[in-house]
Amino acid sequence: MPLANREFRLLWTGQTTSMVGSAITTTALPLAAVVTLGATTFETGLLTAAAWLPWMLIGLPAGAWIDRLPKRPVMLACDVVAFVVFGTVPLLAALGALTVPYLIAAALVGGFTKVFFSVAYRAFLPAVASREDLIGANAKLQAGSAAADTSGPGLAGLLAQISGPVSGILVDAATFAVSALCLRAIRVRETAAPAARPSLRAQIGEGLRFVARDRYLRTLMLFGAASNVALTVYASLEIVFLSRTLGTAPGLVGLVLALAAAGGLAGAAAAGRLSTRFGTARTFLLGQGFAAAMMLVGTFSLPGWGLVLFVLGQSGLAAGLAASQVLATAFRQSYCPPELLGRVASSAMVVNYGTIPLAALLGGALGEAIGVREALWAAAGLLIAALPVLAPLRRLRDLPARQSTGSSTG
């Protein structure tokens, strides 16, 4: 059991606490922009774009650097920087000096810390969990993420109703401090990087080639890039949709998003059982297909009791995505050589997340050009259209546990 392991328990506690704070900020930041500062739909999309732009700028070298460095100090440094950056937002708000450009800058710097932390913690996890526990460990982390997504928006809405949207950002800053303390308490001796290192460019190229030549890693990467376009267009507009199109009060926006995210808990919890019964590859495909169908359901939401449709659609979307994410992450961690794990993770995430800034801007532009609900319909259609990319997985029951030379390339 992963939680019986002290080191994993500390990592899980710190990461889950930090994810709750980040989930609060995911709602509080655009709420502060829209409600407090009167940001436009395009500016709201720009906030999302800024948070993800660092993946395009430094994602690939970050993976190579992570493979050269001990992972825990990198994560600690990221927590400290994020604590300082997000802690300044409520301070400026109290002084009456907060602006939309500053929120965008904070999102950008926070995005840089997220790049390094995300790559490092995925590469660090096998150091605190055995190979046999990887699916269970990833399920626990994904469940923590789902719990954060469930509680975060509700807390953000409650805080916004009581003391304004920026108060949630202050809570986020505090959670980074908790994460840093948990990381400091972990006692794991990390494997030292090789003394003789190739150039940074050579290391980046090695990671890219490893992913590009493997049919399974390549398929997951390409689907992730395509699906993230759809998901980001949708995510960049959902608060505008709830607040302006449906006329939902800030406190209720948080509650609706919290209820909608609850499906992620169920999806993460069910991933292990479903994969044992049906196979990891089949469960991954089932999760993605279910997510696409439920995303479309949410676009038909109406004011008042019609919000139930939004909750059902978003909850189903979260469940399908959470189950698939557990299996995809565990697959990469068990399938790839440990010395390449940082670069494999960053190569995939750069392609996957590199589409997000452009997709966020696209979401804002579409919302203004054709209407917010119509843009959500377009996003759901894009996700459904991306499903054929997963065709190479359809004949598999399980994703392979180890790369087999000659059997997975092509």
C-alpha positions in Angstrom: 0.0 0.0 0.0 1.6 3.3 -1.1 0.3 5.3 1.9 2.1 2.9 4.3 5.3 4.3 2.9 6.4 7.3 5.0 8.3 9.0 2.1 5.4 8.6 -0.4 2.9 9.8 2.3 4.9 13.0 2.8 5.1 13.6 -1.0 1.4 12.9 -1.3 0.4 15.2 1.6 2.5 18.1 0.3 1.5 17.7 -3.3 -2.2 17.3 -2.5 -2.2 20.4 -0.2 -0.5 22.4 -2.9 -2.9 21.1 -5.5 -5.8 22.4 -3.4 -4.2 25.8 -3.4 -3.6 25.7 -7.1 -7.2 24.6 -7.7 -8.4 27.6 -5.6 -6.2 29.9 -7.7 -7.4 28.4 -11.0 -10.8 29.7 -10.1 -9.8 32.8 -8.0 -7.4 34.2 -10.6 -9.9 34.6 -13.5 -12.6 35.6 -10.9 -10.4 38.4 -9.7 -9.7 39.4 -13.3 -13.4 39.3 -14.3 -15.2 40.4 -11.1 -12.6 42.7 -9.5 -10.8 44.2 -12.4 -13.4 43.9 -15.2 -11.2 41.9 -17.6 -12.5 41.0 -21.1 -13.1 37.5 -22.3 -9.8 37.7 -24.3 -7.9 38.9 -21.3 -9.3 35.9 -19.3 -8.0 33.6 -22.1 -4.6 35.4 -21.9 -4.4 34.5 -18.2 -4.6 30.8 -19.1 -2.2 31.2 -21.9 0.4 32.9 -19.7 0.2 30.0 -17.2 1.0 27.4 -19.8 3.4 29.4 -22.1 6.5 28.3 -20.2 6.0 24.7 -21.4 6.7 26.0 -25.0 9.7 28.1 -23.8 11.6 25.8 -21.5 9.9 22.5 -21.4 12.5 20.5 -23.3 15.6 21.9 -21.5 13.8 21.5 -18.2 13.6 17.8 -18.8 17.3 17.5 -19.5 18.2 19.6 -16.5 16.0 17.5 -14.2 17.8 14.3 -15.4 21.1 15.9 -14.3 19.9 17.2 -10.9 18.5 15.8 -7.7 14.8 16.2 -8.0 13.8 17.1 -4.4 15.9 20.4 -4.2 14.4 21.5 -7.5 10.9 20.9 -6.2 11.7 22.8 -3.0 13.0 25.8 -5.0 9.8 25.8 -7.1 7.6 25.9 -4.0 9.5 28.8 -2.5 9.3 30.9 -5.7 5.6 30.2 -6.1 5.0 31.1 -2.5 6.6 34.6 -3.0 4.9 35.2 -6.4 1.4 34.4 -5.4 1.8 36.0 -2.0 2.3 39.4 -3.6 -1.1 39.3 -5.4 -3.3 39.9 -2.3 -0.8 42.4 -1.0 -1.1 44.5 -4.1 -4.9 44.1 -4.0 -4.9 45.5 -0.5 -2.9 48.5 -1.6 -5.2 49.1 -4.6 -2.4 48.5 -7.1 -3.4 45.1 -8.6 -3.9 45.1 -12.4 -4.7 42.6 -15.0 -1.1 42.7 -16.5 0.3 41.9 -13.0 -2.1 38.9 -12.7 -0.9 37.7 -16.1 2.8 38.1 -15.0 2.1 36.2 -11.8 0.5 33.4 -13.9 3.5 33.4 -16.2 6.1 33.1 -13.3 3.9 30.5 -11.6 3.9 28.6 -14.9 7.7 28.4 -15.0 7.8 26.9 -11.5 5.1 24.4 -12.5 7.2 23.2 -15.5 10.2 22.3 -13.3 8.1 20.9 -10.4 5.8 18.8 -12.7 8.8 17.2 -14.5 10.8 16.7 -11.3 8.0 15.1 -9.3 7.1 12.6 -12.0 10.8 11.6 -12.2 11.0 11.5 -8.4 8.0 9.3 -7.8 9.8 6.0 -8.6 12.3 6.9 -5.9 9.6 6.8 -3.2 7.3 4.1 -4.6 8.2 0.6 -5.9 7.4 -0.5 -9.4 4.6 -2.7 -8.2 3.0 0.3 -6.4 3.2 2.8 -9.3 -0.4 2.5 -10.4 -1.6 2.7 -6.8 0.7 5.7 -6.1 -0.4 7.5 -9.2 -4.0 6.7 -8.3 -3.5 8.3 -4.9 -1.9 11.4 -6.4 -4.6 11.6 -9.0 -7.3 11.2 -6.3 -5.6 14.0 -4.4 -5.7 16.1 -7.6 -9.4 15.3 -8.0 -10.1 16.1 -4.4 -8.3 19.4 -4.9 -10.3 20.1 -8.0 -13.4 19.3 -6.1 -12.7 21.4 -3.0 -10.7 24.2 -4.6 -13.4 25.9 -6.7 -15.9 25.7 -3.8 -13.3 27.3 -1.4 -12.5 29.9 -4.0 -16.1 30.8 -4.4 -16.7 30.9 -0.7 -13.6 33.1 -0.1 -14.7 35.3 -3.0 -18.1 35.7 -1.5 -16.7 36.5 2.0 -13.6 38.6 1.3 -13.0 38.9 -2.5 -11.4 36.6 -5.1 -7.8 37.5 -4.2 -8.1 36.0 -0.8 -8.0 32.5 -2.4 -4.7 33.4 -4.0 -3.3 34.1 -0.5 -4.4 30.6 0.6 -2.6 29.2 -2.5 0.6 30.8 -1.4 0.3 29.2 2.0 -0.1 25.7 0.5 3.2 26.1 -1.3 4.8 26.5 2.1 3.2 23.3 3.3 4.5 21.5 0.3 8.0 22.7 0.9 8.0 21.6 4.5 6.8 18.1 3.5 9.5 17.8 0.8 12.2 18.8 3.4 11.1 15.9 5.6 11.5 13.3 3.0 14.5 11.0 3.5 15.3 9.4 0.2 18.8 9.0 -1.3 18.4 9.8 -5.0 20.6 8.1 -7.6 23.4 10.3 -8.7 23.5 11.5 -12.3 26.4 10.1 -14.4 29.6 12.0 -14.0 30.2 12.1 -17.8 27.3 13.9 -19.3 26.5 14.6 -23.0 25.7 18.1 -24.1 22.3 19.5 -23.2 21.3 19.5 -26.8 22.3 15.8 -27.1 20.2 14.9 -24.1 17.2 16.8 -25.3 17.5 15.0 -28.7 17.8 11.6 -27.0 14.6 12.1 -25.1 12.7 13.4 -28.2 13.9 10.5 -30.3 12.9 8.0 -27.6 9.4 9.3 -27.6 9.1 9.8 -31.3 10.2 6.3 -32.3 8.0 4.5 -29.8 4.4 3.9 -31.2 2.8 3.9 -27.7 4.6 7.0 -26.3 4.1 8.8 -29.6 0.4 8.0 -29.7 -0.2 9.3 -26.2 1.8 12.4 -26.9 -0.1 13.3 -30.1 -3.5 12.6 -28.6 -2.5 14.7 -25.5 -1.7 17.6 -27.8 -4.9 17.3 -29.8 -7.2 16.8 -26.8 -5.6 19.6 -24.8 -6.6 22.1 -27.5 -10.2 21.1 -26.9 -10.0 21.0 -23.1 -8.2 24.3 -22.9 -10.7 26.1 -25.1 -13.4 24.8 -22.8 -11.6 25.6 -19.6 -10.7 29.1 -20.6 -14.4 29.9 -21.1 -16.2 28.0 -18.4 -16.0 30.7 -15.7 -17.2 33.3 -18.3 -19.9 30.9 -19.3 -21.1 30.4 -15.8 -20.7 34.0 -14.7 -21.9 35.9 -17.7 -23.9 33.6 -20.0 -25.7 31.8 -17.2 -25.6 34.7 -14.7 -24.3 32.6 -11.8 -23.1 34.4 -8.6 -19.4 34.0 -7.7 -20.1 31.8 -4.6 -22.3 29.5 -6.7 -19.7 29.4 -9.5 -17.3 27.9 -7.0 -19.9 25.4 -5.7 -20.8 24.3 -9.3 -17.2 23.8 -10.3 -16.5 21.8 -7.0 -19.4 19.5 -7.7 -18.4 19.1 -11.3 -14.8 18.2 -10.3 -16.0 15.4 -7.9 -16.1 12.9 -10.8 -12.3 13.0 -10.8 -12.2 11.3 -7.4 -14.4 8.5 -8.7 -12.3 8.1 -11.9 -9.0 8.0 -10.0 -10.4 5.5 -7.5 -11.8 3.2 -10.2 -8.7 3.2 -12.4 -7.0 0.3 -10.7 -10.1 -1.9 -10.5 -11.2 -1.2 -14.0 -7.7 -1.9 -15.4 -7.5 -5.2 -13.6 -10.8 -6.3 -15.0 -10.6 -4.9 -18.6 -6.9 -4.1 -19.1 -5.0 -0.9 -18.9 -5.2 0.0 -22.6 -8.9 -0.7 -22.8 -9.7 1.3 -19.6 -7.6 4.2 -20.9 -9.7 4.2 -24.2 -12.9 3.9 -22.2 -12.0 6.8 -20.0 -11.2 9.1 -23.0 -14.4 8.2 -24.9 -16.6 8.7 -21.9 -14.9 12.1 -21.2 -15.6 13.3 -24.7 -19.2 12.4 -24.6 -19.8 14.0 -21.2 -18.0 17.2 -22.2 -20.6 17.7 -24.9 -23.4 17.2 -22.4 -22.2 20.1 -20.3 -22.5 22.6 -23.1 -26.3 22.5 -23.0 -26.5 23.9 -19.5 -29.1 26.6 -18.6 -29.5 29.0 -15.8 -31.0 27.9 -12.4 -31.7 24.2 -12.3 -30.1 23.8 -15.7 -26.8 24.0 -14.0 -27.3 20.4 -13.0 -26.5 19.5 -16.6 -23.2 21.3 -16.3 -22.4 19.4 -13.1 -23.2 16.1 -14.7 -21.3 16.8 -17.9 -18.2 18.1 -16.1 -18.2 15.4 -13.5 -18.2 12.7 -16.2 -15.5 14.6 -18.0 -13.3 14.7 -14.9 -13.9 11.0 -14.2 -12.9 9.8 -17.6 -9.8 12.1 -17.7 -8.7 11.1 -14.1 -8.8 7.4 -14.8 -6.9 7.7 -18.1 -4.3 10.0 -16.5 -3.5 7.5 -13.7 -2.9 4.7 -16.3 -0.9 6.9 -18.7 1.4 8.2 -16.0 2.0 4.8 -14.4 2.7 3.4 -17.9 5.4 5.9 -18.7 7.1 5.5 -15.3 7.3 1.7 -15.6 8.0 1.6 -19.3 10.8 4.1 -19.7 14.4 3.8 -18.4 14.9 5.8 -15.2 17.7 7.8 -16.6 15.4 9.1 -19.4 12.3 9.6 -17.4 12.7 13.4 -16.9 13.3 13.9 -20.6 10.5 11.6 -21.7 8.1 13.3 -19.4 9.1 16.8 -20.5 9.1 15.8 -24.2 5.6 14.5 -23.9 4.4 17.5 -21.8 6.0 20.1 -24.1 4.0 18.8 -27.0 0.9 18.2 -24.9 1.0 21.5 -23.0 2.6 23.5 -25.8 -0.8 23.7 -27.4 -2.4 25.2 -24.3 -1.4 28.8 -24.6 -2.5 29.0 -28.2 -5.7 27.1 -27.3 -6.4 29.5 -24.5 -6.1 32.5 -26.8 -8.3 30.6 -29.4 -10.9 30.1 -26.7 -11.0 33.8 -25.8 -11.1 34.8 -29.5 -13.8 32.2 -30.3 -15.9 33.3 -27.3 -15.9 36.9 -28.5 -16.3 36.0 -32.2 -19.1 33.4 -32.2 -20.4 33.4 -28.6 -19.3 31.5 -25.5 -21.8 28.6 -25.7 -21.0 28.1 -29.4 -17.2 28.1 -28.6 -17.9 25.4 -26.0 -19.7 23.3 -28.7 -16.7 23.7 -30.9 -14.4 22.5 -28.1 -16.5 19.4 -27.5 -16.4 18.6 -31.2 -12.6 18.9 -31.3 -12.2 16.4 -28.4 -14.5 13.9 -30.2 -12.5 14.4 -33.4 -9.2 13.7 -31.6 -10.2 10.1 -30.5 -9.1 8.4 -33.8 -5.5 9.3 -32.9 -5.7 6.5 -30.3 -6.2 3.8 -33.0 -2.8 2.1 -32.3 -4.1 1.2 -28.8 -7.3 -0.4 -29.8 -5.9 -3.9 -30.3 -4.2 -4.0 -26.9 -5.7 -5.2 -23.6 -2.9 -3.8 -21.5 -0.2 -1.2 -22.1 3.2 -2.8 -22.1 5.2 -2.7 -18.8 8.6 -2.4 -20.5 9.8 -1.1 -23.8 10.6 -4.1 -26.0 13.2 -3.3 -28.7 11.6 -3.9 -32.1 8.1 -4.4 -30.8 7.0 -0.9 -30.0 8.7 1.2 -32.6 7.4 2.1 -36.0 
